[in-house]
Amino acid sequence: MSGPHSHPAVASSGAKLAVSVAGWSVIMIDACVTVIASSTPYGLQLLSMLVLVVMAMSSVVESLMAAAVAATAHCLMIALYGGGLSLSMLPSFGPVVAAYGLAWMAGALCRAMVGNAMLRRALRERAVRQSTVVQLHDQVCNAMSCAMMLLDRNEIAESRRVLDETLGTVRRIMQCLDEDTDGTVLDAPPSPAAWNPWTVTETRLRGMVAERERLLASLGFRGVVLFPEHCLDRASRQVRATVYALLVELFGNIAKHADPDGGYYCSIAECGGDVIIELSDVPRARPTTEGSEAGESAFRTGGKRTGLPYYRSVCADLGGSLDIDQSPEWWHLRARIPLQAHRRGAGRQRDCCV
């Protein structure tokens, strides 16, 4: 099967085959010359050991076999030209075995280091993709839904403002992805909230809440938000970032899934060393078909890696919880996050922050 995805595998297999053929050729030449002649040129021995290092980076088992062949040949040469096989000759085999053993170990260590670097890079790329998906879902998709609802209400100016902000968000995400190739933070996972915890202050958080309240009011929603002053003073940066991201998702869900006539209630407060977020609203009536899942859960939960299921895993990772209680007439969420919770590696990362 040909295609763009087949070339890397073919190239990798071809490179391994070339290393194997060239390596065994050098090892066998070294072994034959060693057994036939009474001494082996040091250049050939050094080349043989260098080849072992390269082979060990490609295949640990194959290089171990090659090291055994080379060491056996040198030990046989010592025995043949040094008085025959006897227990007294065993100490003479030590330097040979040690030399080829060290060469193999050096290659195996290099292989492990390269493998760890590739694994860290793969994990970092996966985490960046997850962070990008979360931001596109929470910021872009929710904003586009609000813009379409504003257009339905002939709120052209407000809809244009939301679309302009969304366009700016997309551009910032693209810029962060473009700059994330410097490789300086490959050993650190991104913020679980997909927002940079170093830039989310309580002032910025309150400004976002006020902006979302205003946007919901433009869509015809009437609700109450309780956000006491200084309730997040003792919260860690990671917790503030998580609260920020979760509230963005919750306010977006209100616009998409709640009934404007039913209103909503949201509170953010400190209680017993935890920050408690509660949200209640009335689900919008949804058409259901026979055999399909009825109720709001079919529309509001999102995917496994986005939406509320994602934030449930984030809260659990921080030592908290996220619980949902719902019926066709009402919907209630309660999230609990310890104020001083930290995620491992969170202090060393640079995220795509919007």
MIRO-624125 format. One record per residue (C-alpha): residue in three letters; x, y, z. Coordinates in steps of 0.2 Angstrom, whole numbers, padded with zeros to 4 digits, always signed. Last residue first. Example, Ala and Ser with C-alpha at 12.3 -4.5 7.8 and 13.67 -1.06 7.14 Angstrom:
SER+0068-0005+0036ALA+0062-0022+0039
REM end
This chain:
VAL-0031+0164+0127CYS-0016+0154+0134CYS-0008+0141+0124ASP+0002+0134+0138ARG+0019+0136+0145GLN+0024+0124+0158ARG+0035+0123+0173GLY+0023+0125+0188ALA+0010+0112+0182GLY+0022+0098+0183ARG+0011+0088+0195ARG-0006+0096+0197HIS-0008+0107+0211ALA-0023+0109+0224GLN-0022+0123+0236LEU-0040+0129+0235PRO-0047+0111+0234ILE-0059+0109+0220ARG-0078+0105+0222ALA-0090+0106+0207ARG-0109+0106+0209LEU-0120+0105+0194HIS-0139+0106+0193TRP-0152+0104+0179TRP-0170+0106+0180GLU-0187+0101+0172PRO-0182+0086+0161SER-0171+0079+0176GLN-0153+0083+0182ASP-0140+0081+0195ILE-0122+0083+0190ASP-0107+0080+0201LEU-0089+0087+0199SER-0076+0082+0211GLY-0060+0087+0220GLY-0042+0081+0222LEU-0035+0090+0207ASP-0035+0075+0196ALA-0054+0073+0201CYS-0057+0091+0196VAL-0048+0088+0179SER-0058+0072+0176ARG-0075+0080+0179TYR-0068+0094+0168TYR-0066+0082+0153PRO-0083+0075+0156LEU-0091+0092+0157GLY-0085+0097+0139THR-0071+0089+0130ARG-0061+0073+0130LYS-0075+0061+0133GLY-0087+0070+0122GLY-0101+0082+0127THR-0112+0081+0142ARG-0125+0094+0137PHE-0135+0086+0123ALA-0139+0068+0127SER-0139+0072+0146GLU-0153+0085+0143GLY-0166+0071+0142ALA-0170+0057+0131GLU-0157+0045+0123SER-0163+0039+0106GLY-0174+0023+0103GLU-0189+0034+0097THR-0184+0051+0093THR-0182+0066+0105PRO-0185+0084+0102ARG-0176+0095+0115ALA-0185+0107+0127ARG-0172+0119+0135PRO-0165+0113+0152VAL-0170+0124+0167ASP-0154+0131+0176SER-0143+0128+0191LEU-0125+0130+0193GLU-0114+0128+0208ILE-0095+0131+0210ILE-0087+0127+0227VAL-0069+0132+0231ASP-0062+0121+0244GLY-0053+0125+0261GLY-0069+0123+0271CYS-0080+0133+0260GLU-0075+0146+0247ALA-0088+0152+0235ILE-0093+0153+0217SER-0112+0154+0213CYS-0122+0152+0198TYR-0141+0153+0196TYR-0151+0152+0180GLY-0167+0158+0172GLY-0182+0148+0166ASP-0187+0159+0152PRO-0170+0158+0144ASP-0171+0139+0143ALA-0154+0131+0145HIS-0144+0121+0132LYS-0134+0133+0121ALA-0133+0149+0131ILE-0131+0140+0148ASN-0118+0128+0141GLY-0107+0143+0136PHE-0109+0149+0154LEU-0103+0132+0160GLU-0089+0130+0148VAL-0082+0148+0152LEU-0085+0144+0171LEU-0074+0128+0170ALA-0060+0137+0161TYR-0059+0151+0174VAL-0061+0139+0189THR-0047+0128+0182ALA-0035+0143+0179ARG-0039+0149+0197VAL-0035+0131+0204GLN-0019+0131+0195ARG-0014+0148+0201SER-0017+0142+0219ALA-0032+0148+0229ARG-0030+0158+0245ASP-0037+0174+0238LEU-0051+0165+0229CYS-0066+0171+0240HIS-0058+0188+0240GLU-0075+0196+0235PRO-0090+0185+0234PHE-0096+0178+0217LEU-0115+0176+0217VAL-0122+0175+0199VAL-0141+0177+0197GLY-0150+0175+0181ARG-0160+0182+0167PHE-0157+0176+0150GLY-0163+0185+0134LEU-0148+0182+0123SER-0141+0199+0127ALA-0143+0195+0145LEU-0132+0180+0142LEU-0119+0191+0134ARG-0119+0203+0149GLU-0117+0188+0161ARG-0103+0181+0151GLU-0094+0198+0151ALA-0096+0199+0170VAL-0089+0182+0173MET-0074+0186+0162GLY-0071+0202+0171ARG-0072+0192+0188LEU-0059+0180+0181ARG-0047+0193+0175THR-0048+0202+0192GLU-0045+0185+0201THR-0030+0182+0190VAL-0027+0170+0176THR-0010+0174+0168TRP+0001+0162+0177PRO-0011+0148+0176ASN-0010+0148+0157TRP-0027+0141+0151ALA-0030+0124+0145ALA-0039+0119+0161PRO-0027+0104+0165SER-0012+0115+0162PRO+0000+0107+0150PRO+0011+0093+0154ALA+0029+0096+0157ASP+0044+0087+0150LEU+0043+0094+0133VAL+0045+0111+0139THR+0059+0119+0129GLY+0055+0110+0113ASP+0054+0126+0102THR+0039+0119+0093ASP+0026+0128+0104GLU+0028+0144+0094ASP+0017+0138+0080LEU+0004+0131+0092CYS+0004+0147+0102GLN+0001+0157+0086MET-0013+0146+0080ILE-0022+0148+0097ARG-0019+0166+0097ARG-0027+0167+0079VAL-0042+0157+0085THR-0045+0168+0099GLY-0044+0183+0089LEU-0057+0176+0077THR-0068+0172+0092GLU-0067+0190+0098ASP-0072+0196+0081LEU-0086+0184+0080VAL-0093+0190+0097ARG-0092+0208+0092ARG-0101+0204+0076SER-0115+0195+0085GLU-0116+0210+0097ALA-0118+0222+0082ILE-0130+0211+0073GLU-0142+0208+0087ASN-0156+0202+0075ARG-0162+0189+0088ASP-0158+0175+0077LEU-0141+0183+0074LEU-0138+0183+0093MET-0142+0164+0093MET-0129+0162+0079ALA-0116+0172+0089CYS-0119+0162+0105SER-0116+0146+0095MET-0100+0153+0088ALA-0094+0158+0105ASN-0097+0141+0112CYS-0088+0133+0098VAL-0073+0145+0099GLN-0070+0146+0118ASP-0074+0130+0126HIS-0073+0118+0111LEU-0058+0126+0103GLN-0050+0128+0120VAL-0052+0110+0124VAL-0046+0104+0108THR-0031+0114+0109SER-0027+0108+0126GLN-0029+0090+0120ARG-0018+0093+0105VAL-0005+0101+0117ALA-0006+0085+0128ARG-0003+0074+0113GLU+0011+0084+0107ARG+0019+0083+0125LEU+0016+0065+0127ALA+0025+0062+0110ARG+0039+0073+0114ARG+0042+0064+0131LEU+0041+0047+0122MET+0054+0053+0109ALA+0066+0059+0123ASN+0064+0043+0132GLY+0067+0033+0117VAL+0083+0043+0113MET+0089+0040+0131ALA+0085+0022+0130ARG+0094+0020+0114CYS+0109+0029+0120LEU+0110+0018+0135ALA+0109+0002+0124GLY+0123+0009+0113ALA+0134+0013+0128MET+0130-0005+0136TRP+0136-0013+0120ALA+0152-0004+0119LEU+0155-0008+0138GLY+0152-0026+0135TYR+0164-0026+0120ALA+0178-0019+0131ALA+0173-0029+0147VAL+0173-0045+0137VAL+0190-0041+0130PRO+0197-0035+0147GLY+0191-0051+0156PHE+0197-0064+0144SER+0215-0063+0151PRO+0209-0068+0168LEU+0201-0084+0161MET+0218-0090+0154SER+0223-0099+0170LEU+0207-0110+0168SER+0214-0117+0153LEU+0211-0116+0134GLY+0228-0115+0124GLY+0245-0107+0128GLY+0243-0089+0122TYR+0240-0090+0103LEU+0225-0101+0103ALA+0218-0095+0119ILE+0220-0077+0116MET+0213-0079+0098LEU+0198-0088+0105CYS+0195-0074+0118HIS+0195-0062+0103ALA+0183-0072+0093THR+0171-0075+0108ALA+0171-0056+0111ALA+0166-0052+0093VAL+0152-0066+0093ALA+0145-0060+0110ALA+0145-0042+0104ALA+0136-0047+0089MET+0123-0057+0099LEU+0121-0042+0111SER+0119-0030+0095GLU+0105-0041+0089VAL+0096-0041+0106VAL+0097-0022+0109SER+0092-0017+0091SER+0094+0000+0083MET+0104+0009+0096ALA+0113-0007+0100MET+0118-0008+0082VAL+0126+0009+0083VAL+0136+0005+0099LEU+0141-0011+0091VAL+0147-0003+0076LEU+0158+0009+0087MET+0165-0007+0095SER+0170-0015+0078LEU+0177+0001+0072LEU+0188+0002+0088GLN+0194-0016+0085LEU+0197-0013+0066GLY+0208+0002+0071TYR+0217-0007+0084PRO+0223-0020+0071THR+0220-0037+0077SER+0234-0049+0082SER+0239-0067+0079ALA+0230-0068+0063ILE+0216-0080+0058VAL+0205-0079+0073THR+0206-0060+0074VAL+0204-0057+0056CYS+0189-0068+0056ALA+0181-0060+0071ASP+0184-0042+0065ILE+0178-0046+0047MET+0162-0054+0055ILE+0159-0039+0066VAL+0161-0027+0051SER+0149-0037+0041TRP+0137-0039+0055GLY+0136-0020+0057ALA+0134-0016+0039VAL+0120-0028+0037SER+0111-0023+0053VAL+0113-0005+0050ALA+0106-0006+0032LEU+0092-0017+0038LYS+0087-0004+0052ALA+0088+0010+0039GLY+0077+0001+0027SER+0064-0003+0040SER+0064+0015+0046ALA+0063+0021+0028VAL+0048+0009+0024ALA+0039+0015+0040PRO+0042+0033+0036HIS+0036+0031+0018SER+0020+0022+0021HIS+0010+0037+0028PRO+0012+0047+0012GLY+0004+0033+0002SER+0007+0016-0005MET+0000+0000+0000
REM end
